Amino acid sequence: MKIWQRFLGSSIIFAGLICLTGSGAYYLYQAEIAAEKTHKKTTQALTLTNSLEKSLKDQALILKDFVVLDHNLTSMMEYQQIRSNFIIDLDRLELLMNKTSELLVVRRRHDFLTRLVNELDGNINTLVISQEDVQAIKSYIQDINFYLNIISQNAQKQDEIAAKKVRTIRTMNANFIFAGILGILLIFLAQFIIIVIPVIRSLHQLQIGVAKISAGNLSYHLDIKTNDEIEQLANDFNQMTLKLSNFYQSLESRVTERTSELFQVNQDLENEIIDRRNTEIELKKSQIQLTQKAEELEQTLKKLQQTQIQLIQTEKMSSLGQLVAGVAHEINNPINFIHGNIQPFHEYLQNLIELIYLYQKYYPQPADEIQYYIDDIDLCFILKDSTQLISSLEIGTKRIREIVVSLRNFSRLDESEMKEVNIHEGIDNTLLILRHRTKATPESAEIEIIKDYSNLPLIQCYAGQLNQVFMNILSNAIDALEEYNNPHYDQELNNGHKQIHIQTKMIRKDRIAIHITDNGMGIPEASRNRIFDPFFTTKAVGKGTGLGLSISYQIVTAKHKGNLRCITKSGKGTEFIIELPIHQNH
């Protein structure tokens, strides 16, 4: 093997080892950072859980004193302050632990406890009632404390796992770097042994040969077997010695031999040039093959990313559907029971009211005790308000039933195949689910939803997936309006100018378009070309995964053979345009 080939091969191995060591160290460093973040989150969750347990104990003490002793309003104000801090810590814990079932139970139990406290009478109750209140409060406190203990144990386990993972990654990183450095040193040693030492020995033999020939010993023969350029040089050296010896024998034969040797050297040079050209051609072919393989790897990587996104979307929709199905089932049965009994209850109440009116008609002067009780309970107000209460209950149950139907329509887990659906129903169901985010709050004005629906035919599509697209785009629009902090815009918000405009229309006889526009700040110019890239987001850490628009783009383009594009201007808002064919060609 040639010297340059040895050097080039060892250098390539050396460079590859450096790249491998660097990339491995960087990957382990990123893994260590991610593990430390997880450890930090679990530590925060554990701290919040301990704070919740302490706050719960304080609430229990204050409520017992309030019920049993003096019903002091100051104690109730102190309880409200502690309860507010408890809810804030619970919200923070839900953000860290993604609303586990235990957290949901804790919130429901605490809501029940709050309702019980709100129903406590400010007057002095009897001993039996106080004991019942204390027993009820104690029961709720014990339930909440039980689930808080479970959450604390889970947080402790997760914290230990995260800490162990950090230590493991750090150990792996140190071992990996040590192995890389050791490999580099071994390559240096191999280069010295394989390349440098043989070259030094061969050069030393050449020096000896030159010295002997200079002294007149033309019969000296170099014996170097290194299979490289130095061996070739030694052979040429021996030939030169032989030529000098023959020169003294015959000038004519020397000239003839010299001419033959020159011809042979030229032939060898031509052959060497041809060999080098062939080598260059082979190298170019290898380079082309490597380029093709790199392109194939890049395409494979893109396909893997698309597969990953599809798996995430499938899992996300499956989890969402299971949650929606469970919530809808749990809510629907008791609501149907309540809604079905409201009308008979209304009739019974009307009969009782008519009976009271008959008593008042035929017995206008009741006994003093009855009259005193009528005045005490304000019977006139009760008779007037009871009908309104029944109407409010009926409206409320209808509203809840509409929400349950919207949740079922939104998930559509049972619709894995394409079917013809009304696009407007999907948009309206999504808006109904997001209604709590568009209402006015003390911090911001109401978001006005402007609908401009055209008369569209039924669209052949995957309804659940399109609902997910509407959810992602509308959620982003609401986020953009909530994060808009321009003072001039704040003044407009106070006047009710916070808007999302939804327009549907036919663009061709076989295609429709859905325009969703907000009047927010718009998307920064530096981010516009990347909004559909996987895992790219402009939101703060913890507020976005960077998959919403990427998944939406895949659903619209790959699943429905449509088009999704964005038009945005800084300070003017953002518009997303969804184009879909009416019928899918399978």
FIDOLUM-899009 format. One line per field, with one value per residue (C-alpha): residue number from 1; residue in three letters; x negated, y negated, z; chain. Coordinates in Angstrom, 2 decimals. Layout:
! FIDOLUM-899009
n = c(NUM_...)
res = c(ala_...)
x = c(X_...)
y = c(Y_...)
z = c(Z_...)
chain = c(A_...)
! end
This chain:
! FIDOLUM-899009
n = c(1_2_3_4_5_6_7_8_9_10_11_12_13_14_15_16_17_18_19_20_21_22_23_24_25_26_27_28_29_30_31_32_33_34_35_36_37_38_39_40_41_42_43_44_45_46_47_48_49_50_51_52_53_54_55_56_57_58_59_60_61_62_63_64_65_66_67_68_69_70_71_72_73_74_75_76_77_78_79_80_81_82_83_84_85_86_87_88_89_90_91_92_93_94_95_96_97_98_99_100_101_102_103_104_105_106_107_108_109_110_111_112_113_114_115_116_117_118_119_120_121_122_123_124_125_126_127_128_129_130_131_132_133_134_135_136_137_138_139_140_141_142_143_144_145_146_147_148_149_150_151_152_153_154_155_156_157_158_159_160_161_162_163_164_165_166_167_168_169_170_171_172_173_174_175_176_177_178_179_180_181_182_183_184_185_186_187_188_189_190_191_192_193_194_195_196_197_198_199_200_201_202_203_204_205_206_207_208_209_210_211_212_213_214_215_216_217_218_219_220_221_222_223_224_225_226_227_228_229_230_231_232_233_234_235_236_237_238_239_240_241_242_243_244_245_246_247_248_249_250_251_252_253_254_255_256_257_258_259_260_261_262_263_264_265_266_267_268_269_270_271_272_273_274_275_276_277_278_279_280_281_282_283_284_285_286_287_288_289_290_291_292_293_294_295_296_297_298_299_300_301_302_303_304_305_306_307_308_309_310_311_312_313_314_315_316_317_318_319_320_321_322_323_324_325_326_327_328_329_330_331_332_333_334_335_336_337_338_339_340_341_342_343_344_345_346_347_348_349_350_351_352_353_354_355_356_357_358_359_360_361_362_363_364_365_366_367_368_369_370_371_372_373_374_375_376_377_378_379_380_381_382_383_384_385_386_387_388_389_390_391_392_393_394_395_396_397_398_399_400_401_402_403_404_405_406_407_408_409_410_411_412_413_414_415_416_417_418_419_420_421_422_423_424_425_426_427_428_429_430_431_432_433_434_435_436_437_438_439_440_441_442_443_444_445_446_447_448_449_450_451_452_453_454_455_456_457_458_459_460_461_462_463_464_465_466_467_468_469_470_471_472_473_474_475_476_477_478_479_480_481_482_483_484_485_486_487_488_489_490_491_492_493_494_495_496_497_498_499_500_501_502_503_504_505_506_507_508_509_510_511_512_513_514_515_516_517_518_519_520_521_522_523_524_525_526_527_528_529_530_531_532_533_534_535_536_537_538_539_540_541_542_543_544_545_546_547_548_549_550_551_552_553_554_555_556_557_558_559_560_561_562_563_564_565_566_567_568_569_570_571_572_573_574_575_576_577_578_579_580_581_582_583_584_585_586)
res = c(met_lys_ile_trp_gln_arg_phe_leu_gly_ser_ser_ile_ile_phe_ala_gly_leu_ile_cys_leu_thr_gly_ser_gly_ala_tyr_tyr_leu_tyr_gln_ala_glu_ile_ala_ala_glu_lys_thr_his_lys_lys_thr_thr_gln_ala_leu_thr_leu_thr_asn_ser_leu_glu_lys_ser_leu_lys_asp_gln_ala_leu_ile_leu_lys_asp_phe_val_val_leu_asp_his_asn_leu_thr_ser_met_met_glu_tyr_gln_gln_ile_arg_ser_asn_phe_ile_ile_asp_leu_asp_arg_leu_glu_leu_leu_met_asn_lys_thr_ser_glu_leu_leu_val_val_arg_arg_arg_his_asp_phe_leu_thr_arg_leu_val_asn_glu_leu_asp_gly_asn_ile_asn_thr_leu_val_ile_ser_gln_glu_asp_val_gln_ala_ile_lys_ser_tyr_ile_gln_asp_ile_asn_phe_tyr_leu_asn_ile_ile_ser_gln_asn_ala_gln_lys_gln_asp_glu_ile_ala_ala_lys_lys_val_arg_thr_ile_arg_thr_met_asn_ala_asn_phe_ile_phe_ala_gly_ile_leu_gly_ile_leu_leu_ile_phe_leu_ala_gln_phe_ile_ile_ile_val_ile_pro_val_ile_arg_ser_leu_his_gln_leu_gln_ile_gly_val_ala_lys_ile_ser_ala_gly_asn_leu_ser_tyr_his_leu_asp_ile_lys_thr_asn_asp_glu_ile_glu_gln_leu_ala_asn_asp_phe_asn_gln_met_thr_leu_lys_leu_ser_asn_phe_tyr_gln_ser_leu_glu_ser_arg_val_thr_glu_arg_thr_ser_glu_leu_phe_gln_val_asn_gln_asp_leu_glu_asn_glu_ile_ile_asp_arg_arg_asn_thr_glu_ile_glu_leu_lys_lys_ser_gln_ile_gln_leu_thr_gln_lys_ala_glu_glu_leu_glu_gln_thr_leu_lys_lys_leu_gln_gln_thr_gln_ile_gln_leu_ile_gln_thr_glu_lys_met_ser_ser_leu_gly_gln_leu_val_ala_gly_val_ala_his_glu_ile_asn_asn_pro_ile_asn_phe_ile_his_gly_asn_ile_gln_pro_phe_his_glu_tyr_leu_gln_asn_leu_ile_glu_leu_ile_tyr_leu_tyr_gln_lys_tyr_tyr_pro_gln_pro_ala_asp_glu_ile_gln_tyr_tyr_ile_asp_asp_ile_asp_leu_cys_phe_ile_leu_lys_asp_ser_thr_gln_leu_ile_ser_ser_leu_glu_ile_gly_thr_lys_arg_ile_arg_glu_ile_val_val_ser_leu_arg_asn_phe_ser_arg_leu_asp_glu_ser_glu_met_lys_glu_val_asn_ile_his_glu_gly_ile_asp_asn_thr_leu_leu_ile_leu_arg_his_arg_thr_lys_ala_thr_pro_glu_ser_ala_glu_ile_glu_ile_ile_lys_asp_tyr_ser_asn_leu_pro_leu_ile_gln_cys_tyr_ala_gly_gln_leu_asn_gln_val_phe_met_asn_ile_leu_ser_asn_ala_ile_asp_ala_leu_glu_glu_tyr_asn_asn_pro_his_tyr_asp_gln_glu_leu_asn_asn_gly_his_lys_gln_ile_his_ile_gln_thr_lys_met_ile_arg_lys_asp_arg_ile_ala_ile_his_ile_thr_asp_asn_gly_met_gly_ile_pro_glu_ala_ser_arg_asn_arg_ile_phe_asp_pro_phe_phe_thr_thr_lys_ala_val_gly_lys_gly_thr_gly_leu_gly_leu_ser_ile_ser_tyr_gln_ile_val_thr_ala_lys_his_lys_gly_asn_leu_arg_cys_ile_thr_lys_ser_gly_lys_gly_thr_glu_phe_ile_ile_glu_leu_pro_ile_his_gln_asn_his)
x = c(0.00_-1.26_-2.30_0.25_2.96_2.03_1.98_5.28_7.00_5.81_6.76_10.26_10.62_9.25_11.70_14.59_13.74_13.59_16.99_18.45_17.08_18.32_21.79_22.12_21.05_23.49_26.36_25.62_25.38_28.82_30.17_28.67_30.34_33.70_33.29_32.39_35.49_37.62_35.93_36.64_40.32_40.75_39.06_41.45_44.40_43.26_42.91_46.38_47.86_46.38_47.72_51.19_51.13_50.18_52.82_55.43_54.58_54.94_58.34_59.50_58.50_60.15_63.38_63.68_63.22_65.70_68.40_67.96_66.96_67.91_68.79_66.40_66.35_62.63_61.97_64.01_61.96_58.77_60.17_61.00_57.41_55.96_58.47_57.39_53.73_54.71_56.43_53.45_51.02_53.38_53.46_49.67_49.46_51.87_49.63_46.63_48.35_50.76_54.04_53.77_56.86_55.80_55.57_59.03_60.42_58.69_60.22_63.70_63.47_62.24_65.08_67.55_65.86_66.13_69.83_70.37_68.57_70.62_73.81_72.79_75.17_73.58_75.86_75.19_76.33_77.36_74.80_76.14_75.90_72.39_71.31_72.76_70.90_67.67_68.12_68.77_65.77_63.61_64.74_63.87_60.53_59.63_60.50_58.44_55.53_55.63_55.28_52.66_50.62_50.90_49.80_46.91_45.76_45.93_44.02_41.38_40.95_40.69_38.17_35.99_36.21_35.27_32.31_31.09_31.38_29.28_26.56_26.63_26.34_23.45_21.61_22.23_21.01_17.77_17.17_17.95_15.53_12.84_13.32_13.12_9.89_8.42_9.38_7.72_4.52_4.57_4.96_1.99_-0.04_1.04_0.04_-3.38_-3.93_-2.51_-3.70_-6.48_-8.71_-8.89_-9.66_-12.49_-14.02_-13.82_-15.39_-18.22_-18.94_-18.88_-21.42_-23.73_-23.38_-24.18_-27.27_-28.58_-28.02_-29.69_-32.67_-32.84_-31.04_-28.84_-27.89_-25.94_-22.26_-19.44_-16.98_-13.89_-10.47_-7.92_-5.45_-5.39_-7.12_-10.37_-10.56_-10.07_-12.82_-15.14_-14.49_-15.29_-18.41_-19.53_-18.87_-20.95_-23.81_-23.61_-23.59_-26.72_-28.44_-27.56_-28.68_-32.23_-31.96_-30.67_-29.61_-27.59_-25.74_-25.22_-23.65_-21.41_-20.48_-19.91_-17.59_-15.67_-15.42_-14.16_-11.54_-10.53_-10.35_-8.15_-5.94_-5.73_-4.85_-2.14_-0.79_-0.91_0.93_3.56_3.83_4.25_6.91_8.75_8.43_9.87_12.76_13.45_13.31_15.80_18.09_17.81_18.56_21.66_22.80_22.24_24.24_27.09_27.02_27.05_30.12_31.79_31.03_32.48_35.67_35.84_35.42_38.27_40.48_39.60_40.50_43.84_44.47_43.62_46.04_48.78_48.20_48.37_51.59_53.12_52.26_53.45_56.81_57.22_56.60_58.88_61.64_61.43_61.57_64.50_66.39_65.91_66.91_69.92_71.11_70.66_72.46_75.20_76.91_77.46_78.37_81.01_82.37_82.52_83.93_86.61_87.77_87.89_91.28_93.08_91.48_92.70_96.23_96.09_94.85_97.63_100.20_98.76_98.76_102.41_103.21_101.57_103.57_106.79_105.90_105.26_108.55_110.74_108.67_107.46_106.86_104.57_103.35_100.70_98.03_98.76_98.78_95.49_93.90_95.25_93.64_90.43_89.90_91.22_93.86_94.72_91.13_90.91_94.09_92.80_89.20_89.86_91.16_88.11_85.83_87.46_87.01_83.35_82.83_84.42_82.28_79.15_79.80_80.48_77.20_75.29_76.91_75.85_72.27_72.28_73.55_70.85_68.14_69.35_69.55_66.08_64.27_66.02_63.82_66.24_65.72_62.40_63.60_64.46_68.03_69.96_70.32_71.39_68.23_70.17_71.20_67.54_66.61_69.56_68.77_65.16_66.28_68.64_65.77_63.58_66.36_64.84_61.76_63.68_65.76_64.87_62.69_61.53_58.15_59.32_62.32_64.56_63.38_66.06_66.67_67.92_69.36_69.77_71.00_71.91_74.31_71.89_72.59_71.63_67.88_66.33_63.65_62.37_64.54_62.54_59.27_60.75_62.16_58.61_57.44_60.15_59.20_55.48_56.02_58.73_56.69_53.68_55.86_57.15_53.57_52.47_55.26_54.54_50.81_51.29_49.98_49.85_51.32_53.36_54.74_55.56_57.70_59.50_60.08_61.90_64.21_64.86_62.72_61.12_62.30_61.98_63.61_64.62_65.68_66.59_67.16_67.01_63.87_64.60_67.38_65.39_63.54_64.36_62.29_62.38_60.84_60.01_58.70_57.72_56.77_53.75_50.11_49.36_46.47_42.88_41.23_38.36_40.82_43.22_41.37_41.20_44.71_45.56_42.26_42.53_41.66_41.31_43.17_42.98_44.75_43.06_41.73_44.56_47.27_46.82_45.36_44.81_46.92_50.35_49.85_47.56_50.21_52.91_50.87_50.47_54.19_55.25_52.65_51.87_55.16_57.60_55.60_56.22_54.11_53.31_51.60_51.06_51.23_49.92_48.72_47.03_49.60_52.44_53.32_53.10_55.31_55.27_56.90_58.00_58.90_60.61_62.05_65.72_65.11_62.01_60.62_59.53)
y = c(0.00_-3.49_-5.87_-8.47_-5.82_-4.74_-8.35_-9.18_-6.08_-6.69_-10.37_-9.46_-7.06_-9.76_-12.38_-9.92_-9.06_-12.76_-13.37_-10.29_-11.37_-14.94_-13.95_-11.34_-13.81_-16.40_-13.88_-12.82_-16.48_-17.16_-14.05_-15.28_-18.69_-17.01_-14.74_-17.70_-19.55_-16.51_-16.32_-20.01_-19.57_-16.58_-18.50_-21.42_-19.00_-17.47_-20.94_-21.96_-18.72_-19.40_-22.96_-21.64_-19.23_-22.03_-24.35_-21.57_-21.15_-24.91_-24.89_-22.00_-23.79_-27.08_-25.39_-23.34_-26.47_-28.36_-25.68_-24.63_-27.85_-31.33_-31.51_-34.47_-36.21_-36.95_-33.20_-32.75_-35.46_-33.73_-30.45_-32.08_-33.35_-29.90_-28.28_-30.71_-29.79_-26.10_-26.47_-28.39_-25.66_-22.99_-24.73_-24.88_-21.20_-20.29_-22.10_-20.11_-16.68_-17.02_-16.66_-13.11_-11.26_-11.87_-15.63_-15.64_-13.82_-16.32_-19.23_-17.70_-16.94_-20.44_-21.91_-19.87_-21.15_-24.74_-24.30_-22.91_-25.89_-28.33_-26.71_-27.18_-29.49_-32.55_-32.18_-29.89_-26.36_-23.61_-21.15_-18.34_-20.41_-21.59_-18.03_-17.03_-19.91_-18.98_-15.34_-16.30_-18.64_-15.96_-13.42_-15.72_-16.66_-12.99_-12.18_-15.09_-14.27_-10.61_-11.52_-14.17_-11.44_-9.32_-12.29_-12.98_-9.36_-9.41_-12.69_-11.25_-8.18_-10.31_-12.58_-9.60_-8.16_-11.54_-11.98_-8.46_-9.12_-12.31_-10.40_-7.58_-9.99_-11.84_-8.55_-7.48_-10.85_-10.60_-7.01_-7.93_-10.88_-8.73_-6.03_-8.64_-10.12_-6.63_-5.79_-8.99_-8.14_-4.61_-5.99_-8.32_-5.35_-3.22_-5.99_-6.21_-2.44_-1.76_-4.86_-6.78_-3.96_-2.03_-5.28_-6.15_-2.67_-2.77_-6.24_-5.04_-2.15_-4.56_-6.76_-3.76_-2.79_-6.31_-6.40_-3.06_-3.97_-7.33_-5.34_-3.38_-0.16_0.20_3.78_2.73_3.81_2.33_4.87_2.88_4.65_2.07_2.20_-1.59_-4.49_-3.91_-0.33_-1.70_-4.23_-1.46_0.56_-2.47_-2.98_0.61_0.15_-3.01_-1.13_1.59_-0.99_-2.63_0.74_1.55_-1.92_-1.02_2.15_0.73_-2.75_-1.49_1.12_-1.50_-3.91_-1.14_-0.06_-3.68_-4.24_-1.07_-2.12_-5.59_-4.00_-1.67_-4.58_-6.54_-3.50_-3.12_-6.79_-6.48_-3.41_-5.23_-8.21_-5.85_-4.14_-7.47_-8.56_-5.29_-5.84_-9.35_-7.97_-5.35_-8.03_-10.17_-7.17_-6.48_-10.13_-9.99_-6.81_-8.41_-11.46_-9.24_-7.32_-10.60_-11.72_-8.37_-8.70_-12.21_-10.97_-8.10_-10.57_-12.70_-9.62_-8.66_-12.16_-11.96_-8.53_-9.90_-12.80_-10.41_-8.17_-11.20_-12.33_-8.85_-8.55_-12.09_-11.55_-8.16_-9.68_-12.61_-10.30_-8.09_-11.14_-12.67_-9.36_-8.89_-12.45_-12.37_-9.05_-10.13_-13.44_-12.29_-9.75_-12.00_-14.96_-12.88_-11.81_-15.41_-16.75_-14.05_-14.84_-18.63_-18.67_-16.45_-18.45_-21.66_-20.28_-19.21_-22.64_-24.36_-22.19_-23.14_-26.83_-26.61_-24.85_-27.70_-30.25_-28.34_-28.35_-32.09_-32.58_-30.65_-31.31_-34.90_-35.23_-32.34_-31.73_-34.08_-31.40_-30.57_-34.26_-34.78_-31.89_-33.18_-36.55_-34.95_-32.84_-35.57_-33.32_-35.81_-35.86_-32.06_-31.66_-34.12_-32.88_-29.11_-29.11_-31.05_-28.59_-25.67_-27.45_-28.12_-24.46_-23.37_-25.80_-24.63_-20.94_-21.64_-23.53_-20.63_-18.15_-20.35_-20.36_-16.54_-16.19_-18.63_-16.61_-13.41_-15.05_-16.57_-13.32_-11.02_-8.09_-5.65_-7.23_-5.73_-5.76_-8.66_-9.87_-12.88_-15.50_-19.10_-21.19_-23.91_-21.46_-20.61_-24.30_-25.06_-22.10_-23.27_-26.82_-25.45_-23.56_-26.69_-28.98_-29.32_-30.91_-33.45_-34.85_-38.17_-38.07_-40.78_-40.75_-40.86_-41.63_-39.06_-37.56_-38.20_-35.25_-36.38_-33.58_-34.03_-30.62_-29.88_-27.19_-24.25_-20.63_-17.72_-17.05_-13.58_-13.51_-12.12_-14.21_-13.68_-14.66_-17.82_-18.77_-18.49_-20.89_-23.41_-23.03_-23.65_-26.73_-28.31_-27.66_-29.36_-32.33_-32.67_-32.38_-35.14_-37.45_-36.71_-37.47_-40.77_-43.43_-46.52_-49.53_-50.70_-47.21_-47.05_-50.17_-48.49_-45.42_-47.55_-48.64_-45.02_-44.81_-41.42_-39.29_-35.94_-35.82_-32.44_-32.31_-29.31_-29.38_-27.38_-28.13_-25.64_-23.23_-20.44_-22.33_-24.47_-26.93_-27.77_-31.10_-31.57_-35.09_-36.85_-40.49_-39.77_-40.78_-38.35_-35.89_-37.25_-37.23_-35.05_-32.28_-32.31_-29.72_-27.26_-27.30_-23.91_-22.28_-19.56_-20.65_-24.33_-26.77_-30.46_-29.97_-29.91_-26.67_-24.50_-26.24_-24.50_-21.32_-22.61_-19.78_-21.41_-23.08_-20.29_-17.68_-19.90_-20.29_-16.52_-15.93_-18.46_-17.65_-13.95_-12.63_-14.81_-15.86_-19.50_-22.56_-24.57_-27.94_-30.99_-34.73_-37.05_-40.62_-42.10_-44.05_-43.09_-39.57_-36.09_-34.17_-30.39_-29.08_-25.44_-24.13_-20.73_-18.65_-17.79_-14.16_-12.05_-9.93_-6.60)
z = c(0.00_-0.88_1.88_0.88_0.85_4.37_5.54_3.82_5.21_8.76_8.49_7.36_10.30_12.62_11.31_11.51_15.10_16.01_14.38_16.09_19.46_19.03_17.82_20.57_23.23_21.85_21.81_25.38_26.40_24.91_26.65_29.92_29.51_28.80_31.83_34.05_32.85_33.72_37.12_37.70_36.77_39.09_41.93_41.37_41.31_44.62_46.19_44.98_46.35_49.79_49.63_48.74_51.69_54.09_52.62_52.99_56.68_57.23_55.50_57.69_60.92_59.93_58.78_61.98_64.10_61.93_62.18_65.82_67.56_66.46_62.71_62.55_59.16_59.62_59.74_56.58_54.80_55.90_54.54_51.20_50.92_51.67_49.27_46.51_47.07_47.03_43.62_42.19_43.33_41.96_38.55_38.48_39.42_36.60_34.12_35.35_35.53_32.55_34.54_35.83_37.09_40.72_40.08_38.52_41.58_43.92_42.01_42.08_45.81_46.53_44.45_46.53_49.70_48.42_47.70_51.19_52.74_50.64_51.98_55.63_57.49_59.10_62.15_65.10_64.21_66.52_67.80_65.59_62.40_63.32_63.88_60.49_58.81_60.58_59.57_55.92_55.86_57.43_54.83_51.90_53.51_53.98_50.34_49.04_51.35_50.22_46.54_47.34_49.03_45.87_43.75_46.14_45.94_42.13_42.00_44.38_42.16_39.01_40.74_41.70_38.17_36.62_39.01_38.27_34.53_34.86_36.70_34.13_31.18_32.82_33.40_29.79_28.53_30.51_29.35_25.75_25.75_27.41_24.76_21.98_23.33_23.74_20.15_18.87_20.75_19.34_15.80_16.37_17.63_14.66_12.21_13.84_13.76_10.29_8.40_10.16_11.46_8.11_6.26_8.70_8.35_4.56_4.39_6.64_4.25_1.32_3.08_3.56_-0.10_-1.29_0.92_-0.42_-4.06_-3.49_-2.17_-5.46_-4.56_-7.64_-6.76_-3.67_-3.79_-1.72_-0.31_0.78_0.85_1.99_-0.93_-1.22_-2.98_-1.07_-2.37_-5.85_-5.18_-3.94_-7.07_-9.19_-7.11_-7.78_-11.48_-11.46_-9.81_-12.39_-15.17_-13.78_-13.67_-17.24_-18.35_-17.60_-19.67_-22.90_-23.93_-26.88_-24.88_-22.19_-24.72_-26.05_-22.57_-21.54_-24.49_-23.63_-20.01_-20.95_-23.17_-20.36_-17.91_-20.32_-20.72_-16.96_-16.60_-19.22_-17.46_-14.15_-15.65_-17.03_-13.65_-11.90_-14.37_-13.81_-10.08_-10.42_-12.46_-9.80_-7.11_-9.01_-9.40_-5.69_-4.96_-7.15_-5.39_-1.99_-3.09_-4.24_-0.97_0.96_-0.99_-0.34_3.37_3.38_1.73_4.23_7.09_5.76_5.49_9.05_10.24_8.42_9.95_13.39_12.92_11.78_14.82_17.12_15.41_15.69_19.37_20.06_18.35_20.07_23.50_22.72_21.53_24.60_26.85_24.97_24.91_28.63_29.50_27.18_28.60_32.22_31.65_29.28_31.56_34.63_32.40_30.57_33.95_35.20_31.93_31.84_35.39_35.02_33.25_35.83_38.60_36.93_36.80_40.46_41.44_39.48_41.25_44.63_43.69_42.58_45.86_47.81_45.84_46.64_50.34_50.19_48.37_50.84_53.96_53.60_57.36_58.42_61.94_63.31_63.28_59.61_58.68_60.51_58.64_55.28_55.91_57.11_53.96_51.60_50.02_47.25_46.03_46.16_44.10_41.53_41.38_41.40_37.82_36.65_38.45_36.64_33.29_34.09_34.96_31.70_29.66_31.50_30.86_27.17_26.99_28.55_26.14_23.20_24.51_24.82_21.25_20.06_21.82_20.16_16.75_17.20_18.05_15.51_16.56_14.96_11.53_10.37_6.75_4.53_4.49_3.30_6.05_6.49_6.92_8.74_11.48_12.13_12.38_14.67_16.93_17.21_18.05_20.69_22.34_22.23_23.43_26.90_25.32_23.25_26.10_27.69_30.81_33.22_31.44_27.82_25.67_24.01_20.73_18.12_15.76_12.34_10.18_6.44_5.30_1.70_0.57_0.29_-0.66_1.57_1.51_1.32_4.03_7.32_9.62_12.81_11.15_9.61_13.02_14.34_11.60_12.57_16.25_15.57_13.38_15.57_18.74_17.15_16.18_19.75_21.08_18.71_19.89_23.56_23.19_21.35_23.75_21.49_23.42_20.42_20.03_23.74_23.28_20.39_22.54_25.10_22.28_21.23_18.06_18.69_15.75_14.01_10.57_9.07_5.42_3.26_-0.47_-3.70_-5.72_-8.49_-9.19_-7.52_-4.77_-1.74_0.31_4.03_5.09_8.81_9.54_12.77_13.32_15.53_15.12_12.31_11.98_12.02_8.61_9.83_10.80_7.84_5.76_8.67_10.16_8.60_9.67_12.35_15.91_14.96_17.20_18.10_21.43_24.80_26.26_27.54_25.47_22.14_20.61_17.07_15.60_15.17_11.80_10.54_11.32_9.82_6.63_6.32_6.94_4.29_1.61_2.06_3.46_1.50_-1.61_-0.71_-0.06_3.10_2.86_5.01_4.25_6.95_7.40_10.44_12.47_10.07_11.18_9.68_7.24_6.73_3.54_3.39_-0.07_-0.30_-3.14_-2.79_-3.78_-3.16_-6.00_-4.51)
chain = c(A_A_A_A_A_A_A_A_A_A_A_A_A_A_A_A_A_A_A_A_A_A_A_A_A_A_A_A_A_A_A_A_A_A_A_A_A_A_A_A_A_A_A_A_A_A_A_A_A_A_A_A_A_A_A_A_A_A_A_A_A_A_A_A_A_A_A_A_A_A_A_A_A_A_A_A_A_A_A_A_A_A_A_A_A_A_A_A_A_A_A_A_A_A_A_A_A_A_A_A_A_A_A_A_A_A_A_A_A_A_A_A_A_A_A_A_A_A_A_A_A_A_A_A_A_A_A_A_A_A_A_A_A_A_A_A_A_A_A_A_A_A_A_A_A_A_A_A_A_A_A_A_A_A_A_A_A_A_A_A_A_A_A_A_A_A_A_A_A_A_A_A_A_A_A_A_A_A_A_A_A_A_A_A_A_A_A_A_A_A_A_A_A_A_A_A_A_A_A_A_A_A_A_A_A_A_A_A_A_A_A_A_A_A_A_A_A_A_A_A_A_A_A_A_A_A_A_A_A_A_A_A_A_A_A_A_A_A_A_A_A_A_A_A_A_A_A_A_A_A_A_A_A_A_A_A_A_A_A_A_A_A_A_A_A_A_A_A_A_A_A_A_A_A_A_A_A_A_A_A_A_A_A_A_A_A_A_A_A_A_A_A_A_A_A_A_A_A_A_A_A_A_A_A_A_A_A_A_A_A_A_A_A_A_A_A_A_A_A_A_A_A_A_A_A_A_A_A_A_A_A_A_A_A_A_A_A_A_A_A_A_A_A_A_A_A_A_A_A_A_A_A_A_A_A_A_A_A_A_A_A_A_A_A_A_A_A_A_A_A_A_A_A_A_A_A_A_A_A_A_A_A_A_A_A_A_A_A_A_A_A_A_A_A_A_A_A_A_A_A_A_A_A_A_A_A_A_A_A_A_A_A_A_A_A_A_A_A_A_A_A_A_A_A_A_A_A_A_A_A_A_A_A_A_A_A_A_A_A_A_A_A_A_A_A_A_A_A_A_A_A_A_A_A_A_A_A_A_A_A_A_A_A_A_A_A_A_A_A_A_A_A_A_A_A_A_A_A_A_A_A_A_A_A_A_A_A_A_A_A_A_A_A_A_A_A_A_A_A_A_A_A_A_A_A_A_A_A_A_A_A_A_A_A_A_A_A_A_A_A_A_A_A_A_A_A_A_A_A_A_A_A_A_A_A_A_A_A_A_A_A_A_A_A_A_A_A_A_A_A_A_A_A_A_A_A_A_A_A_A_A_A_A_A_A_A_A_A_A_A_A_A_A_A_A_A_A_A_A_A_A_A_A_A_A_A)
! end
